[in-house]
Amino acid sequence: MVKEGIIGDVILVRGRNKAGRKSGNEFMEMGTHVADMMLCFGGVPEWCSGTVYNEHQSAGPTDIMEAKEMSPRDRDSGLVM
């Protein structure tokens, strides 16, 4: 239905995870699957953007830390925001 345009043009696709994991694991573990589903339903985008937040504010270079510092019991993902 999406591909054939039966329900109209796709103008926005948002992908959200269940937010059960902190640090880089959120994207590295499940985020890739969310991105795959977005491509499946929306096709290859003409353009895209992303935003990273930390404590409900836009993240910046000072928010970078070791994954184990943010989430000691999770897998080590190296440097994360």
C-alpha positions in Angstrom: 0.0 0.0 0.0 2.8 2.4 0.8 4.9 1.5 -2.2 2.0 1.8 -4.6 1.0 5.2 -3.1 -2.5 3.8 -2.2 -2.4 5.7 1.1 -0.7 8.8 -0.3 2.9 10.1 -0.3 5.2 9.4 2.6 6.2 12.7 4.0 7.6 11.7 7.4 8.9 8.5 9.0 10.0 8.5 12.6 11.7 5.6 14.3 11.7 5.1 18.0 13.2 2.4 20.2 11.7 1.2 23.4 14.4 3.1 25.3 15.3 0.1 27.5 19.0 0.6 27.1 21.4 3.5 27.7 24.4 4.7 25.9 25.4 3.5 22.4 23.8 0.2 22.8 20.4 1.7 22.2 21.2 2.4 18.6 23.8 -0.4 18.0 21.5 -3.2 19.3 18.0 -2.3 18.2 18.4 1.0 16.4 19.7 -0.7 13.3 16.5 -2.8 13.1 14.4 0.4 13.5 16.3 2.0 10.7 15.7 -1.1 8.5 12.0 -0.9 9.1 12.0 2.8 8.3 13.7 2.0 5.0 11.2 -0.8 4.3 8.1 1.4 4.8 9.5 4.7 3.6 12.1 3.8 1.0 15.4 5.6 0.6 15.0 9.1 2.0 15.7 12.2 0.0 17.2 13.7 3.1 17.3 12.9 6.8 18.3 14.4 10.1 18.9 13.3 13.7 19.2 14.8 17.1 20.9 13.4 20.2 19.7 14.4 23.7 21.2 13.9 27.1 19.1 14.7 30.1 16.4 16.3 27.9 18.8 18.8 26.3 20.7 18.7 23.1 23.9 16.7 23.5 27.3 18.2 22.7 31.0 17.3 23.0 31.0 17.6 26.8 28.4 14.8 27.0 30.8 12.2 25.5 31.8 9.5 28.0 32.7 5.8 28.2 29.7 3.5 27.8 30.5 1.7 31.0 30.4 5.1 32.9 26.9 5.7 31.7 25.7 2.1 32.1 28.1 -0.1 34.1 26.0 -3.3 33.6 25.6 -3.1 29.9 28.1 -4.0 27.1 31.1 -1.8 26.5 30.3 0.3 23.4 33.4 2.6 23.7 32.7 6.3 23.6 29.0 7.3 23.7 26.8 10.4 24.3 
